Amino acid sequence: GRCAQAKQWGWTQGRWPKKSAEFLLHMLKNAESNAELKGLDVDSLVIEHIQVNKAPKMRRRTYRAHGRINPYMSSPCHIEMILTEKEQM
């Protein structure tokens, strides 16, 4: 039942947040493109600050048995990422 990485270290959970990691990778690629456009050195960029905050929930509805309606909420977030060029030694 457990994945190999968790079994190796004796942990009970070993999965990674795949969807969240894909969003962050997409943001890093976007930041790289923006840096190229501004004429910065892409290889010397480092993440100076990253912050994820909750955003207001979006409400939809899902229809249940016997005529009931339940909320179908999404949990969005705001991602703030600041990259800077590190100094060359």
N, CA, C and O atoms as CSV, one atom per row, in Angstrom:
chain,resi,resn,atom,element,x,y,z
A,1,GLY,N,N,0.766,-1.200,0.000
A,1,GLY,CA,C,0.000,0.000,0.000
A,1,GLY,C,C,0.813,1.273,0.000
A,1,GLY,O,O,0.399,2.269,-0.594
A,2,ARG,N,N,1.975,1.263,0.662
A,2,ARG,CA,C,2.768,2.491,0.701
A,2,ARG,C,C,3.652,2.578,-0.536
A,2,ARG,O,O,3.957,1.567,-1.170
A,3,CYS,N,N,4.056,3.790,-0.867
A,3,CYS,CA,C,4.936,3.946,-2.018
A,3,CYS,C,C,6.383,3.719,-1.574
A,3,CYS,O,O,6.692,3.728,-0.383
A,4,ALA,N,N,7.256,3.516,-2.557
A,4,ALA,CA,C,8.629,3.100,-2.279
A,4,ALA,C,C,9.392,4.120,-1.439
A,4,ALA,O,O,10.179,3.746,-0.570
A,5,GLN,N,N,9.162,5.399,-1.694
A,5,GLN,CA,C,9.913,6.410,-0.960
A,5,GLN,C,C,9.533,6.398,0.526
A,5,GLN,O,O,10.397,6.561,1.388
A,6,ALA,N,N,8.258,6.206,0.822
A,6,ALA,CA,C,7.829,6.160,2.217
A,6,ALA,C,C,8.339,4.889,2.892
A,6,ALA,O,O,8.755,4.917,4.051
A,7,LYS,N,N,8.306,3.787,2.168
A,7,LYS,CA,C,8.750,2.517,2.719
A,7,LYS,C,C,10.250,2.560,3.046
A,7,LYS,O,O,10.701,1.996,4.043
A,8,GLN,N,N,11.003,3.242,2.183
A,8,GLN,CA,C,12.446,3.327,2.366
A,8,GLN,C,C,12.809,4.006,3.685
A,8,GLN,O,O,13.756,3.593,4.354
A,9,TRP,N,N,12.068,5.039,4.059
A,9,TRP,CA,C,12.389,5.805,5.259
A,9,TRP,C,C,11.503,5.434,6.448
A,9,TRP,O,O,11.643,6.022,7.520
A,10,GLY,N,N,10.591,4.467,6.279
A,10,GLY,CA,C,9.742,4.037,7.377
A,10,GLY,C,C,8.609,4.990,7.688
A,10,GLY,O,O,8.098,5.001,8.808
A,11,TRP,N,N,8.204,5.797,6.707
A,11,TRP,CA,C,7.106,6.730,6.895
A,11,TRP,C,C,5.807,6.094,6.454
A,11,TRP,O,O,5.809,5.105,5.720
A,12,THR,N,N,4.688,6.662,6.904
A,12,THR,CA,C,3.393,6.126,6.502
A,12,THR,C,C,2.867,6.796,5.241
A,12,THR,O,O,2.082,6.193,4.509
A,13,GLN,N,N,3.285,8.037,4.971
A,13,GLN,CA,C,2.835,8.732,3.775
A,13,GLN,C,C,4.044,9.169,2.963
A,13,GLN,O,O,5.033,9.653,3.514
A,14,GLY,N,N,3.957,8.994,1.646
A,14,GLY,CA,C,5.095,9.372,0.822
A,14,GLY,C,C,4.705,9.971,-0.504
A,14,GLY,O,O,5.517,10.004,-1.429
A,15,ARG,N,N,3.487,10.442,-0.619
A,15,ARG,CA,C,3.070,11.034,-1.886
A,15,ARG,C,C,3.377,12.516,-1.884
A,15,ARG,O,O,3.518,13.130,-0.827
A,16,TRP,N,N,3.479,13.087,-3.072
A,16,TRP,CA,C,3.783,14.500,-3.233
A,16,TRP,C,C,2.605,15.207,-3.865
A,16,TRP,O,O,1.853,14.586,-4.616
A,17,PRO,N,N,2.417,16.494,-3.584
A,17,PRO,CA,C,1.295,17.242,-4.174
A,17,PRO,C,C,1.561,17.530,-5.651
A,17,PRO,O,O,2.134,18.564,-5.993
A,18,LYS,N,N,1.146,16.614,-6.521
A,18,LYS,CA,C,1.487,16.667,-7.946
A,18,LYS,C,C,0.914,17.911,-8.628
A,18,LYS,O,O,1.624,18.589,-9.371
A,19,LYS,N,N,-0.358,18.216,-8.385
A,19,LYS,CA,C,-0.993,19.348,-9.059
A,19,LYS,C,C,-0.363,20.668,-8.614
A,19,LYS,O,O,-0.132,21.548,-9.443
A,20,SER,N,N,-0.085,20.815,-7.327
A,20,SER,CA,C,0.531,22.036,-6.814
A,20,SER,C,C,1.938,22.212,-7.367
A,20,SER,O,O,2.347,23.325,-7.698
A,21,ALA,N,N,2.679,21.110,-7.465
A,21,ALA,CA,C,4.036,21.184,-8.005
A,21,ALA,C,C,4.014,21.596,-9.474
A,21,ALA,O,O,4.889,22.336,-9.923
A,22,GLU,N,N,3.015,21.122,-10.227
A,22,GLU,CA,C,2.898,21.510,-11.637
A,22,GLU,C,C,2.631,23.006,-11.765
A,22,GLU,O,O,3.176,23.652,-12.659
A,23,PHE,N,N,1.799,23.569,-10.883
A,23,PHE,CA,C,1.536,25.009,-10.910
A,23,PHE,C,C,2.820,25.800,-10.649
A,23,PHE,O,O,3.098,26.784,-11.335
A,24,LEU,N,N,3.602,25.364,-9.651
A,24,LEU,CA,C,4.835,26.076,-9.327
A,24,LEU,C,C,5.851,25.972,-10.462
A,24,LEU,O,O,6.551,26.941,-10.755
A,25,LEU,N,N,5.935,24.799,-11.104
A,25,LEU,CA,C,6.839,24.657,-12.249
A,25,LEU,C,C,6.416,25.571,-13.389
A,25,LEU,O,O,7.258,26.166,-14.061
A,26,HIS,N,N,5.105,25.681,-13.605
A,26,HIS,CA,C,4.597,26.571,-14.651
A,26,HIS,C,C,4.962,28.023,-14.333
A,26,HIS,O,O,5.345,28.780,-15.225
A,27,MET,N,N,4.842,28.406,-13.058
A,27,MET,CA,C,5.207,29.776,-12.670
A,27,MET,C,C,6.699,30.032,-12.848
A,27,MET,O,O,7.092,31.124,-13.258
A,28,LEU,N,N,7.543,29.031,-12.541
A,28,LEU,CA,C,8.982,29.196,-12.721
A,28,LEU,C,C,9.347,29.354,-14.196
A,28,LEU,O,O,10.209,30.161,-14.543
A,29,LYS,N,N,8.687,28.581,-15.063
A,29,LYS,CA,C,8.933,28.721,-16.503
A,29,LYS,C,C,8.500,30.097,-16.988
A,29,LYS,O,O,9.174,30.706,-17.819
A,30,ASN,N,N,7.380,30.587,-16.471
A,30,ASN,CA,C,6.895,31.917,-16.833
A,30,ASN,C,C,7.876,32.990,-16.355
A,30,ASN,O,O,8.159,33.942,-17.082
A,31,ALA,N,N,8.395,32.834,-15.135
A,31,ALA,CA,C,9.362,33.796,-14.607
A,31,ALA,C,C,10.648,33.778,-15.434
A,31,ALA,O,O,11.268,34.818,-15.654
A,32,GLU,N,N,11.043,32.589,-15.889
A,32,GLU,CA,C,12.236,32.476,-16.734
A,32,GLU,C,C,12.035,33.211,-18.056
A,32,GLU,O,O,12.936,33.903,-18.532
A,33,SER,N,N,10.857,33.058,-18.642
A,33,SER,CA,C,10.552,33.760,-19.890
A,33,SER,C,C,10.550,35.269,-19.677
A,33,SER,O,O,11.064,36.017,-20.509
A,34,ASN,N,N,9.971,35.717,-18.563
A,34,ASN,CA,C,9.954,37.148,-18.262
A,34,ASN,C,C,11.370,37.690,-18.070
A,34,ASN,O,O,11.673,38.805,-18.493
A,35,ALA,N,N,12.238,36.897,-17.428
A,35,ALA,CA,C,13.615,37.334,-17.208
A,35,ALA,C,C,14.361,37.456,-18.535
A,35,ALA,O,O,15.135,38.393,-18.731
A,36,GLU,N,N,14.127,36.508,-19.446
A,36,GLU,CA,C,14.756,36.583,-20.771
A,36,GLU,C,C,14.294,37.831,-21.508
A,36,GLU,O,O,15.089,38.497,-22.172
A,37,LEU,N,N,13.014,38.145,-21.390
A,37,LEU,CA,C,12.462,39.318,-22.065
A,37,LEU,C,C,13.075,40.608,-21.517
A,37,LEU,O,O,13.296,41.565,-22.260
A,38,LYS,N,N,13.347,40.624,-20.204
A,38,LYS,CA,C,13.934,41.815,-19.585
A,38,LYS,C,C,15.449,41.879,-19.744
A,38,LYS,O,O,16.075,42.858,-19.336
A,39,GLY,N,N,16.041,40.845,-20.333
A,39,GLY,CA,C,17.480,40.841,-20.555
A,39,GLY,C,C,18.298,40.428,-19.348
A,39,GLY,O,O,19.472,40.787,-19.254
A,40,LEU,N,N,17.710,39.683,-18.420
A,40,LEU,CA,C,18.438,39.216,-17.239
A,40,LEU,C,C,19.119,37.885,-17.540
A,40,LEU,O,O,18.748,37.188,-18.485
A,41,ASP,N,N,20.115,37.538,-16.732
A,41,ASP,CA,C,20.802,36.257,-16.870
A,41,ASP,C,C,19.966,35.181,-16.173
A,41,ASP,O,O,19.826,35.187,-14.950
A,42,VAL,N,N,19.418,34.265,-16.961
A,42,VAL,CA,C,18.479,33.268,-16.427
A,42,VAL,C,C,19.185,32.288,-15.495
A,42,VAL,O,O,18.595,31.833,-14.515
A,43,ASP,N,N,20.454,31.956,-15.794
A,43,ASP,CA,C,21.167,30.962,-14.987
A,43,ASP,C,C,21.508,31.471,-13.590
A,43,ASP,O,O,21.759,30.669,-12.690
A,44,SER,N,N,21.522,32.779,-13.394
A,44,SER,CA,C,21.885,33.317,-12.081
A,44,SER,C,C,20.665,33.693,-11.242
A,44,SER,O,O,20.818,34.312,-10.189
A,45,LEU,N,N,19.463,33.337,-11.680
A,45,LEU,CA,C,18.260,33.660,-10.909
A,45,LEU,C,C,18.097,32.704,-9.732
A,45,LEU,O,O,18.305,31.498,-9.867
A,46,VAL,N,N,17.726,33.246,-8.588
A,46,VAL,CA,C,17.414,32.441,-7.405
A,46,VAL,C,C,16.069,32.905,-6.847
A,46,VAL,O,O,15.673,34.058,-7.021
A,47,ILE,N,N,15.382,31.991,-6.179
A,47,ILE,CA,C,14.101,32.336,-5.557
A,47,ILE,C,C,14.404,33.046,-4.243
A,47,ILE,O,O,14.939,32.447,-3.310
A,48,GLU,N,N,14.060,34.311,-4.182
A,48,GLU,CA,C,14.297,35.094,-2.964
A,48,GLU,C,C,13.137,34.943,-1.986
A,48,GLU,O,O,13.345,34.895,-0.774
A,49,HIS,N,N,11.910,34.867,-2.515
A,49,HIS,CA,C,10.723,34.845,-1.655
A,49,HIS,C,C,9.627,34.078,-2.379
A,49,HIS,O,O,9.410,34.269,-3.575
A,50,ILE,N,N,8.945,33.215,-1.652
A,50,ILE,CA,C,7.768,32.540,-2.211
A,50,ILE,C,C,6.733,32.438,-1.096
A,50,ILE,O,O,7.054,32.079,0.037
A,51,GLN,N,N,5.492,32.758,-1.434
A,51,GLN,CA,C,4.427,32.775,-0.432
A,51,GLN,C,C,3.130,32.348,-1.103
A,51,GLN,O,O,2.822,32.783,-2.213
A,52,VAL,N,N,2.375,31.497,-0.427
A,52,VAL,CA,C,1.081,31.033,-0.930
A,52,VAL,C,C,0.020,31.402,0.095
A,52,VAL,O,O,0.107,31.004,1.256
A,53,ASN,N,N,-0.984,32.168,-0.335
A,53,ASN,CA,C,-2.070,32.599,0.542
A,53,ASN,C,C,-3.397,32.049,0.045
A,53,ASN,O,O,-3.566,31.776,-1.144
A,54,LYS,N,N,-4.335,31.891,0.969
A,54,LYS,CA,C,-5.678,31.466,0.586
A,54,LYS,C,C,-6.388,32.576,-0.174
A,54,LYS,O,O,-6.202,33.758,0.113
A,55,ALA,N,N,-7.196,32.187,-1.137
A,55,ALA,CA,C,-8.024,33.132,-1.881
A,55,ALA,C,C,-9.482,32.850,-1.524
A,55,ALA,O,O,-9.781,31.799,-0.958
A,56,PRO,N,N,-10.389,33.765,-1.844
A,56,PRO,CA,C,-11.802,33.501,-1.556
A,56,PRO,C,C,-12.293,32.246,-2.282
A,56,PRO,O,O,-11.976,32.018,-3.449
A,57,LYS,N,N,-13.068,31.450,-1.566
A,57,LYS,CA,C,-13.584,30.216,-2.156
A,57,LYS,C,C,-14.641,30.527,-3.203
A,57,LYS,O,O,-15.442,31.449,-3.045
A,58,MET,N,N,-14.629,29.751,-4.264
A,58,MET,CA,C,-15.632,29.879,-5.310
A,58,MET,C,C,-16.716,28.845,-5.032
A,58,MET,O,O,-16.418,27.695,-4.709
A,59,ARG,N,N,-17.962,29.253,-5.159
A,59,ARG,CA,C,-19.078,28.379,-4.803
A,59,ARG,C,C,-19.840,27.950,-6.055
A,59,ARG,O,O,-20.254,28.774,-6.870
A,60,ARG,N,N,-20.011,26.639,-6.179
A,60,ARG,CA,C,-20.910,26.083,-7.186
A,60,ARG,C,C,-21.852,25.134,-6.457
A,60,ARG,O,O,-21.765,24.995,-5.237
A,61,ARG,N,N,-22.735,24.490,-7.175
A,61,ARG,CA,C,-23.658,23.586,-6.506
A,61,ARG,C,C,-23.609,22.208,-7.152
A,61,ARG,O,O,-23.384,22.065,-8.354
A,62,THR,N,N,-23.825,21.206,-6.319
A,62,THR,CA,C,-23.926,19.837,-6.807
A,62,THR,C,C,-25.277,19.285,-6.361
A,62,THR,O,O,-25.717,19.521,-5.235
A,63,TYR,N,N,-25.908,18.569,-7.232
A,63,TYR,CA,C,-27.265,18.077,-6.990
A,63,TYR,C,C,-27.201,16.674,-6.419
A,63,TYR,O,O,-26.500,15.808,-6.942
A,64,ARG,N,N,-27.954,16.454,-5.318
A,64,ARG,CA,C,-27.926,15.183,-4.612
A,64,ARG,C,C,-29.285,14.500,-4.728
A,64,ARG,O,O,-30.214,15.009,-5.355
A,65,ALA,N,N,-29.363,13.347,-4.110
A,65,ALA,CA,C,-30.601,12.581,-4.158
A,65,ALA,C,C,-31.707,13.285,-3.375
A,65,ALA,O,O,-31.427,14.092,-2.489
A,66,HIS,N,N,-32.933,12.986,-3.695
A,66,HIS,CA,C,-34.136,13.490,-3.025
A,66,HIS,C,C,-34.252,15.010,-3.117
A,66,HIS,O,O,-34.809,15.639,-2.217
A,67,GLY,N,N,-33.738,15.605,-4.184
A,67,GLY,CA,C,-33.913,17.032,-4.428
A,67,GLY,C,C,-33.032,17.950,-3.611
A,67,GLY,O,O,-33.269,19.158,-3.567
A,68,ARG,N,N,-32.021,17.400,-2.965
A,68,ARG,CA,C,-31.148,18.243,-2.156
A,68,ARG,C,C,-30.058,18.876,-3.019
A,68,ARG,O,O,-29.727,18.372,-4.092
A,69,ILE,N,N,-29.515,19.972,-2.540
A,69,ILE,CA,C,-28.398,20.644,-3.203
A,69,ILE,C,C,-27.314,20.886,-2.157
A,69,ILE,O,O,-27.592,21.401,-1.074
A,70,ASN,N,N,-26.087,20.512,-2.485
A,70,ASN,CA,C,-24.954,20.747,-1.597
A,70,ASN,C,C,-23.955,21.684,-2.267
A,70,ASN,O,O,-23.914,21.764,-3.494
A,71,PRO,N,N,-23.151,22.392,-1.482
A,71,PRO,CA,C,-22.139,23.259,-2.095
A,71,PRO,C,C,-21.009,22.433,-2.706
A,71,PRO,O,O,-20.670,21.356,-2.216
A,72,TYR,N,N,-20.447,22.952,-3.765
A,72,TYR,CA,C,-19.313,22.339,-4.448
A,72,TYR,C,C,-18.257,23.433,-4.516
A,72,TYR,O,O,-18.215,24.217,-5.465
A,73,MET,N,N,-17.394,23.474,-3.483
A,73,MET,CA,C,-16.476,24.590,-3.287
A,73,MET,C,C,-15.111,24.283,-3.892
A,73,MET,O,O,-14.648,23.142,-3.874
A,74,SER,N,N,-14.474,25.327,-4.430
A,74,SER,CA,C,-13.081,25.196,-4.845
A,74,SER,C,C,-12.223,25.965,-3.850
A,74,SER,O,O,-12.697,26.903,-3.210
A,75,SER,N,N,-10.973,25.570,-3.723
A,75,SER,CA,C,-10.066,26.210,-2.768
A,75,SER,C,C,-8.887,26.828,-3.517
A,75,SER,O,O,-7.802,26.247,-3.538
A,76,PRO,N,N,-9.083,28.003,-4.134
A,76,PRO,CA,C,-7.986,28.620,-4.884
A,76,PRO,C,C,-6.977,29.293,-3.954
A,76,PRO,O,O,-7.203,29.406,-2.750
A,77,CYS,N,N,-5.874,29.731,-4.528
A,77,CYS,CA,C,-4.854,30.407,-3.734
A,77,CYS,C,C,-4.155,31.469,-4.576
A,77,CYS,O,O,-4.226,31.459,-5.805
A,78,HIS,N,N,-3.483,32.379,-3.887
A,78,HIS,CA,C,-2.641,33.384,-4.527
A,78,HIS,C,C,-1.192,32.964,-4.296
A,78,HIS,O,O,-0.791,32.709,-3.161
A,79,ILE,N,N,-0.404,32.891,-5.376
A,79,ILE,CA,C,1.000,32.511,-5.265
A,79,ILE,C,C,1.855,33.730,-5.584
A,79,ILE,O,O,1.700,34.355,-6.633
A,80,GLU,N,N,2.752,34.057,-4.673
A,80,GLU,CA,C,3.660,35.194,-4.854
A,80,GLU,C,C,5.088,34.659,-4.884
A,80,GLU,O,O,5.533,33.999,-3.944
A,81,MET,N,N,5.804,34.949,-5.976
A,81,MET,CA,C,7.158,34.443,-6.127
A,81,MET,C,C,8.061,35.584,-6.588
A,81,MET,O,O,7.749,36.269,-7.562
A,82,ILE,N,N,9.174,35.789,-5.891
A,82,ILE,CA,C,10.117,36.849,-6.250
A,82,ILE,C,C,11.464,36.202,-6.553
A,82,ILE,O,O,12.032,35.502,-5.715
A,83,LEU,N,N,11.967,36.444,-7.761
A,83,LEU,CA,C,13.271,35.934,-8.176
A,83,LEU,C,C,14.239,37.100,-8.295
A,83,LEU,O,O,13.865,38.185,-8.741
A,84,THR,N,N,15.484,36.872,-7.895
A,84,THR,CA,C,16.515,37.898,-8.053
A,84,THR,C,C,17.759,37.259,-8.658
A,84,THR,O,O,17.945,36.043,-8.599
A,85,GLU,N,N,18.602,38.103,-9.240
A,85,GLU,CA,C,19.878,37.624,-9.762
A,85,GLU,C,C,20.885,37.578,-8.621
A,85,GLU,O,O,21.052,38.557,-7.894
A,86,LYS,N,N,21.553,36.445,-8.466
A,86,LYS,CA,C,22.598,36.387,-7.442
A,86,LYS,C,C,23.878,36.975,-8.019
A,86,LYS,O,O,24.104,36.941,-9.229
A,87,GLU,N,N,24.709,37.511,-7.137
A,87,GLU,CA,C,25.928,38.162,-7.592
A,87,GLU,C,C,26.952,37.124,-8.014
A,87,GLU,O,O,27.067,36.063,-7.400
A,88,GLN,N,N,27.694,37.436,-9.064
A,88,GLN,CA,C,28.746,36.541,-9.542
A,88,GLN,C,C,29.978,36.695,-8.651
A,88,GLN,O,O,30.370,37.809,-8.302
A,89,MET,N,N,30.577,35.573,-8.294
A,89,MET,CA,C,31.777,35.602,-7.444
A,89,MET,C,C,33.020,35.718,-8.301
A,89,MET,O,O,34.132,35.758,-7.773
